[in-house]
Amino acid sequence: MTHQTVATRADVGRATVNRHWPSLLDLRLAALETGTPPLPPVPEELRAASDHGPARTSAAPPGTSSSADLGP
């Protein structure tokens, strides 16, 4: 179980999962504490989509400049 696996299955961004459970240990302990059953395998179409990394590479909110836009 990884942050990305949980995010993909929950249909949320990985950052959302990281915000609630900063470490993999935190995430796994929370799953054990709540009695969450193991996740079934991610369907192939979702796995293929997540293999390409996050949809957005900038942490800047939409419509704002990122450091990449500022130049040298």
C-alpha positions, 0 to 999 in steps of 0.5 A: 500500500502506497500513498499513490495507491490509496489516492488512485483508489480514492480518486483524490490527489496524492498530495491530499493523502500525504496531507492527512498521513505524511509518512507511509508508516502513518498511512499504514497504521491508520489503515490497521487501526481502522480495520480497513481491509487490504485494497484489491488490485488497481484496475489496469486502466487506472494503473496505466493512468497513474504510471504517467505521474501526477496530472499537474507538476506545479504546486502553484494554484491555477492562474498563478505563476510558478517559479518555472515561469519566472525565468533565471 
